[in-house]
Amino acid sequence: MDNDVSAGSTATTSTLGHLALGLTLLAFGIGHTGVIDGVSAADSVLLAMYVGGVALFLLGLLEYRGGNGFNGTAFAGLGIFWFTWAKGAGASASAEAAGTFLVLFALLALTLTVAASSGLFSQGVYALLTLSLLLLAIGAFADSSGLAKAGGWVAAVSGLLGWYGATAALAKWPMSLGRAGRSAPAAG
């Protein structure tokens, strides 16, 4: 169940949570790709801490309060991930510790992929998040910048899908083709 932000609004805590997740993943992914000169994953730390960490965690609590256990788990769990990642960025941790951290949160993302009942679109966002975390983890274990870049690209695509899903829900844009070529409106 979604709780409306204000009377008559199409915005929900779920929409805001998906928007926060999408933008955080996009910044995190772009930072790992190296596609923008001078921008690294470390440049997304503040966004990850406050938007991906604090805001997402609080939105998860609101989702729990509203009776949505799936989004509550997703947002609060991923909020913990982003906050912890941001606080640990730049710390002197071994590659094995960093890889293990990423694997553990890839397991959370895998759980969310399997449990997502809102359709293939939502499952796709979480599946790409799982894949990106696994690629980043393997890259950390193997000290491979190529795998880290690949993980960044997958995270960026996941972020774009999450952003589009939230924007589509808010703007009532189509997210999939329905029967006979009619487009289905985005769910809030």
Secondary structure, 3 states (H helix, E strand, C coil): CCCECCCCCCCEHHHHHHHHHHHHHHHHHHHHHCCCCCCCHHHHHHHHHHHHHHHHHHHHHHHHHCCCHHHHHHHHHHHHHHHHHHHHCCCCCCHHHHHHHHHHHHHHHHHHHHHCCCCHHHHHHHHHHHHHHHHHHHHHHHCCHHHHHHHHHHHHHHHHHHHHHHHHHHHCCEEEECHHHCEEECCC
